[in-house]
Amino acid sequence: MKMKKEERRKTMVKERLPELNDEHERYAKMDENKYYVQRNMEREEGEYWFDGDTGLTIQKVDKNTLRVIALFDDPSPYLYLAMLSLTCIELGISIQMEPYTIIRPYIRREETVASDGSTGAGVA
């Protein structure tokens, strides 16, 4: 569900997170996902990173806190954030959203079609 710019500013991120089904909960509690969070908790305080697989920009605040700086306004990043939140709960790590998270518009990039009908840029 796409939101207008004004609505993005007013809507709380937590309100947009979907309910996790059993499969998503199991995934969030997997050791690999806990390791992902633990590994990123080794970063310096204030350091941030963009996770292109999830559409989230996250910052380490302190030894027990992560902050979501931004996410794309698309269903997948909200799902990933809901799962990340559960992973953090499992590890006893606090995750901050409001008032810090910026909801960024998501623009799908269409594949370009070359004049010969093939897609993308090929190598000659």
Backbone as CSV, one residue per row, in Angstrom:
resi,resn,N_x,N_y,N_z,CA_x,CA_y,CA_z,C_x,C_y,C_z
1,MET,0.844,-1.161,0.000,0.000,0.000,0.000,0.898,1.235,0.000
2,LYS,0.768,2.021,-1.058,1.558,3.241,-1.182,0.894,4.355,-0.395
3,MET,1.708,5.215,0.185,1.203,6.329,0.977,1.631,7.638,0.342
4,LYS,0.801,8.646,0.489,1.176,9.983,0.063,2.206,10.516,1.041
5,LYS,2.975,11.501,0.585,4.060,12.058,1.393,3.578,12.525,2.761
6,GLU,2.448,13.220,2.800,1.924,13.727,4.067,1.520,12.586,5.004
7,GLU,0.936,11.527,4.436,0.522,10.379,5.252,1.733,9.654,5.818
8,ARG,2.812,9.547,5.029,4.026,8.872,5.508,4.559,9.560,6.749
9,ARG,4.498,10.883,6.768,5.021,11.629,7.907,4.179,11.425,9.157
10,LYS,2.875,11.235,8.995,1.970,11.161,10.138,1.822,9.744,10.696
11,THR,1.993,8.738,9.861,1.760,7.358,10.283,2.975,6.815,11.018
12,MET,2.730,6.232,12.181,3.794,5.617,12.961,4.228,4.314,12.264
13,VAL,5.519,4.086,12.234,6.045,2.891,11.587,5.499,1.638,12.279
14,LYS,5.499,1.634,13.603,5.024,0.452,14.340,3.598,0.078,13.964
15,GLU,2.781,1.072,13.645,1.392,0.820,13.248,1.310,0.124,11.897
16,ARG,2.330,0.242,11.091,2.341,-0.334,9.745,2.920,-1.741,9.699
17,LEU,3.518,-2.201,10.810,4.127,-3.531,10.811,3.054,-4.604,10.777
18,PRO,3.230,-5.600,9.918,2.237,-6.679,9.843,2.369,-7.649,11.014
19,GLU,1.292,-8.361,11.279,1.331,-9.466,12.243,2.147,-10.583,11.604
20,LEU,3.023,-11.193,12.362,3.826,-12.288,11.832,3.078,-13.602,11.952
21,ASN,3.117,-14.396,10.892,2.545,-15.732,10.975,3.597,-16.672,11.567
22,ASP,3.238,-17.924,11.766,4.155,-18.885,12.403,5.467,-19.032,11.630
23,GLU,5.371,-19.054,10.307,6.578,-19.198,9.489,7.515,-18.000,9.669
24,HIS,6.948,-16.792,9.672,7.772,-15.598,9.858,8.389,-15.564,11.253
25,GLU,7.633,-15.988,12.250,8.169,-16.035,13.615,9.327,-17.023,13.712
26,ARG,9.172,-18.195,13.106,10.255,-19.187,13.114,11.493,-18.607,12.431
27,TYR,11.275,-17.938,11.304,12.383,-17.342,10.562,13.097,-16.296,11.423
28,ALA,12.329,-15.434,12.087,12.910,-14.371,12.913,13.730,-14.936,14.066
29,LYS,13.394,-16.123,14.518,14.071,-16.733,15.669,15.221,-17.652,15.269
30,MET,15.478,-17.766,13.966,16.553,-18.641,13.494,17.915,-18.108,13.939
31,ASP,18.835,-19.028,14.167,20.175,-18.663,14.610,20.874,-17.712,13.644
32,GLU,20.679,-17.898,12.316,21.340,-17.028,11.347,20.894,-15.581,11.512
33,ASN,19.618,-15.382,11.815,19.104,-14.025,11.981,19.573,-13.413,13.297
34,LYS,19.682,-14.237,14.319,20.243,-13.753,15.584,21.703,-13.378,15.381
35,TYR,22.415,-14.178,14.607,23.820,-13.893,14.334,23.958,-12.580,13.560
36,TYR,23.058,-12.346,12.605,23.066,-11.095,11.828,22.988,-9.890,12.773
37,VAL,22.074,-9.940,13.730,21.926,-8.837,14.677,23.150,-8.743,15.577
38,GLN,23.590,-9.875,16.115,24.749,-9.870,17.006,25.997,-9.344,16.301
39,ARG,26.189,-9.744,15.051,27.347,-9.283,14.281,27.291,-7.766,14.086
40,ASN,26.097,-7.248,13.794,25.968,-5.800,13.600,26.056,-5.027,14.913
41,MET,25.788,-5.685,16.025,25.944,-5.029,17.325,27.419,-4.838,17.679
42,GLU,28.309,-5.450,16.920,29.742,-5.266,17.125,30.240,-3.973,16.478
43,ARG,29.394,-3.315,15.715,29.783,-2.054,15.065,30.016,-0.973,16.113
44,GLU,30.645,0.106,15.681,30.857,1.260,16.547,29.530,1.960,16.802
45,GLU,29.379,2.564,17.971,28.178,3.336,18.260,28.052,4.462,17.245
46,GLY,26.859,4.642,16.717,26.606,5.673,15.715,26.771,5.187,14.290
47,GLU,27.428,4.059,14.103,27.615,3.525,12.752,26.276,3.043,12.216
48,TYR,26.061,3.226,10.921,24.814,2.777,10.303,25.114,2.044,9.008
49,TRP,24.120,1.305,8.531,24.277,0.537,7.303,22.929,0.404,6.615
50,PHE,22.989,0.265,5.293,21.801,0.009,4.494,21.819,-1.456,4.124
51,ASP,20.754,-2.145,4.430,20.618,-3.556,4.067,19.735,-3.621,2.825
52,GLY,20.359,-3.756,1.687,19.636,-3.775,0.415,18.667,-4.926,0.272
53,ASP,18.920,-6.026,0.968,17.999,-7.167,0.895,16.687,-6.875,1.610
54,THR,16.715,-5.990,2.601,15.510,-5.724,3.392,14.916,-4.346,3.145
55,GLY,15.680,-3.419,2.583,15.199,-2.064,2.386,15.251,-1.219,3.646
56,LEU,16.055,-1.646,4.624,16.156,-0.941,5.902,17.524,-0.279,6.049
57,THR,17.533,0.910,6.627,18.771,1.561,7.037,18.742,1.573,8.558
58,ILE,19.772,0.980,9.164,19.792,0.727,10.602,21.056,1.335,11.204
59,GLN,20.948,1.800,12.430,22.075,2.397,13.135,22.244,1.727,14.495
60,LYS,23.490,1.485,14.869,23.763,1.017,16.224,23.829,2.246,17.119
61,VAL,22.987,2.280,18.140,22.947,3.411,19.057,23.898,3.177,20.222
62,ASP,23.761,2.017,20.869,24.649,1.636,21.964,24.678,0.123,22.048
63,LYS,25.269,-0.428,23.098,25.466,-1.880,23.163,24.175,-2.689,23.214
64,ASN,23.062,-2.027,23.521,21.781,-2.745,23.614,20.682,-2.161,22.733
65,THR,21.043,-1.253,21.802,20.006,-0.558,21.049,20.351,-0.385,19.582
66,LEU,19.379,-0.698,18.726,19.446,-0.392,17.301,18.364,0.634,16.996
67,ARG,18.605,1.427,15.969,17.614,2.430,15.543,17.392,2.252,14.046
68,VAL,16.132,2.230,13.655,15.806,2.177,12.231,15.745,3.612,11.736
69,ILE,16.692,3.975,10.869,16.772,5.334,10.356,15.785,5.540,9.214
70,ALA,15.664,4.541,8.337,14.789,4.685,7.174,14.355,3.318,6.678
71,LEU,13.204,3.302,6.013,12.764,2.120,5.301,11.953,2.568,4.109
72,PHE,11.906,1.711,3.102,11.136,2.022,1.907,9.672,1.681,2.143
73,ASP,8.805,2.495,1.580,7.361,2.330,1.717,6.877,1.251,0.750
74,ASP,7.107,0.019,1.135,6.722,-1.157,0.355,6.459,-2.266,1.375
75,PRO,5.563,-3.199,1.101,5.242,-4.223,2.106,6.434,-5.035,2.609
76,SER,7.389,-5.348,1.749,8.510,-6.193,2.179,9.341,-5.579,3.297
77,PRO,9.762,-4.322,3.211,10.535,-3.760,4.319,9.768,-3.750,5.648
78,TYR,8.466,-3.552,5.602,7.687,-3.595,6.843,7.695,-5.010,7.430
79,LEU,7.591,-6.014,6.569,7.653,-7.399,7.041,9.028,-7.693,7.625
80,TYR,10.080,-7.282,6.909,11.435,-7.510,7.426,11.647,-6.813,8.763
81,LEU,11.102,-5.609,8.898,11.249,-4.886,10.151,10.492,-5.578,11.281
82,ALA,9.328,-6.115,10.993,8.580,-6.856,12.010,9.381,-8.076,12.466
83,MET,10.009,-8.778,11.520,10.815,-9.945,11.877,12.071,-9.521,12.631
84,LEU,12.712,-8.433,12.185,13.892,-7.928,12.887,13.546,-7.542,14.318
85,SER,12.390,-6.943,14.506,11.953,-6.563,15.858,11.839,-7.781,16.755
86,LEU,11.276,-8.865,16.231,11.159,-10.094,17.013,12.534,-10.681,17.310
87,THR,13.417,-10.668,16.320,14.779,-11.158,16.545,15.446,-10.372,17.675
88,CYS,15.281,-9.061,17.654,15.867,-8.210,18.702,15.266,-8.522,20.067
89,ILE,13.970,-8.724,20.122,13.312,-9.096,21.386,13.928,-10.379,21.925
90,GLU,14.118,-11.347,21.047,14.713,-12.628,21.448,16.106,-12.436,22.048
91,LEU,16.830,-11.433,21.562,18.198,-11.189,22.018,18.287,-10.158,23.135
92,GLY,17.158,-9.579,23.523,17.171,-8.561,24.567,17.715,-7.229,24.084
93,ILE,17.575,-6.972,22.781,18.056,-5.734,22.186,16.857,-4.847,21.871
94,SER,16.973,-3.596,22.246,15.914,-2.624,21.982,16.050,-2.125,20.543
95,ILE,14.906,-1.918,19.877,14.927,-1.381,18.523,14.042,-0.137,18.483
96,GLN,14.642,0.981,18.105,13.925,2.261,18.077,13.414,2.550,16.671
97,MET,12.190,3.057,16.622,11.621,3.498,15.348,11.203,4.965,15.469
98,GLU,10.095,5.216,16.153,9.624,6.591,16.319,10.472,7.309,17.357
99,PRO,10.756,8.551,17.121,10.404,9.432,15.993,11.499,9.490,14.935
100,TYR,12.372,8.498,14.901,13.572,8.562,14.084,13.403,8.077,12.641
101,THR,12.529,7.117,12.412,12.471,6.455,11.116,11.806,7.310,10.052
102,ILE,12.490,7.428,8.932,11.941,8.119,7.768,11.395,7.066,6.823
103,ILE,10.144,7.236,6.424,9.530,6.337,5.449,9.806,6.925,4.071
104,ARG,10.604,6.212,3.297,11.018,6.699,1.978,10.127,6.117,0.899
105,PRO,9.811,6.906,-0.112,8.992,6.366,-1.207,9.763,5.272,-1.930
106,TYR,9.052,4.242,-2.329,9.673,3.147,-3.060,9.285,3.289,-4.524
107,ILE,10.279,3.361,-5.381,10.041,3.488,-6.815,10.606,2.248,-7.477
108,ARG,9.722,1.477,-8.086,10.171,0.266,-8.783,10.901,0.663,-10.056
109,ARG,12.016,0.028,-10.287,12.781,0.296,-11.496,12.406,-0.748,-12.535
110,GLU,11.925,-0.256,-13.658,11.539,-1.131,-14.763,12.804,-1.536,-15.516
111,GLU,12.796,-2.757,-16.047,13.920,-3.163,-16.879,13.865,-2.373,-18.171
112,THR,15.007,-1.957,-18.655,15.030,-1.226,-19.915,15.004,-2.218,-21.065
113,VAL,14.293,-1.868,-22.106,14.184,-2.734,-23.272,14.979,-2.100,-24.399
114,ALA,15.954,-2.836,-24.907,16.794,-2.348,-26.006,15.992,-2.371,-27.297
115,SER,16.466,-1.670,-28.298,15.744,-1.569,-29.566,15.606,-2.923,-30.262
116,ASP,16.460,-3.890,-29.967,16.322,-5.210,-30.591,15.379,-6.113,-29.819
117,GLY,14.778,-5.583,-28.747,13.808,-6.354,-27.993,14.378,-7.071,-26.785
118,SER,15.721,-7.124,-26.663,16.305,-7.785,-25.506,16.236,-6.848,-24.313
119,THR,16.299,-7.406,-23.120,16.241,-6.575,-21.912,17.615,-6.352,-21.350
120,GLY,17.788,-5.206,-20.695,19.036,-4.923,-19.999,20.158,-4.551,-20.942
121,ALA,21.303,-4.349,-20.376,22.491,-4.007,-21.161,23.370,-5.235,-21.289
122,GLY,23.643,-5.638,-22.489,24.466,-6.810,-22.704,25.914,-6.431,-22.918
123,VAL,26.768,-7.424,-22.896,28.181,-7.222,-23.154,28.454,-7.699,-24.562
124,ALA,29.074,-6.864,-25.360,29.331,-7.211,-26.767,30.505,-8.135,-26.900
